C-alpha cells in the first residue's frame, strides 16, 4: 500500500467514522503517575529505562486487548518511545493500523517551559524536522503538541496560539496532520474567560490558514455548552477532540455529551480502573466498559 493511499484511508476514517481518540502518550514527567495508577509502585523500577519498559508493557496490553479496536476507536496518540517500539513483533504504528484499523498519531512536543503571562509555552523543538521525517518513515498520520493556559491572560493566550500554529505549519509542510492542543487547566480561576480569549485567538489563526489546509484541535471541555461549536464548523478544522484534563471519566463524559460534534481524546480517563494485577479477563472487561462509555459520550446526539 503506497503512502498517499494509506493517508487518504486514514484521513477518511478520522473525517467520517464515529468514535474517539485514545491518548497513550504519557511522557517522562507523567509516566510515574500513570504507572502508580496502574498499580505499580515506584519501587517496581530502578531507573528510567525500566520505567519506560513497564509503561510500554502497559500500553501494549491496552493496544493488544481484543476490545481495543477501530470499530470504536479512531486513532491513538503515541509517545516517541512507543512509536519506536514494537507490538507483537511489528512497529507500533503498523500494528495499530494493520491489525486494529486505528490511525497512529505521535506526541512531538518536548514538554512545557516556565509560566509567563499566565501560560506555559512549549519548550523549543530544534530536532522537530528530523522527528517528523522519522514519523513519516514509521507511517504516522499526524502529531500532537501541548501547551497550558493557567490564567485568562490575553497576551499569554495569543502567544500560545501563535506558537502552536507556527509549529503546525511546519508539521503540515512535512505531510502530517497536526493536533493543536492549547489546554486550559481545569483549575484555572477564570476558566470561562480564558476559553473565550482562546476561542477568539484560534478563530483568527484558523481564518488565516491557506485554503485547503486543515488542523485538528484538542481542547479542554468548556464551561459553556457547545462552547467549541464555531470551531467544529470551521472549514479548516478536521476534528475537535477533548482532553479529560484531570476530570474523572464520569465527569468528562458528562461534560462531553454537552459538546456536540466534539469527540474524546482521553488518557487518564481511559485508563481509569485498569491494573497490572487484573487477570486478562478482568482487564479486558474494565477496558471494554471504559471504551464503550467514552464512545457513547463522543457520539451522543441528544
Order of alpha helices (4+ residues) and beta strands (2+ residues): alpha-beta-alpha-alpha-beta-alpha-beta-beta-alpha-beta-beta-alpha-beta-alpha-beta-alpha-beta-alpha-beta-alpha-beta-alpha-alpha
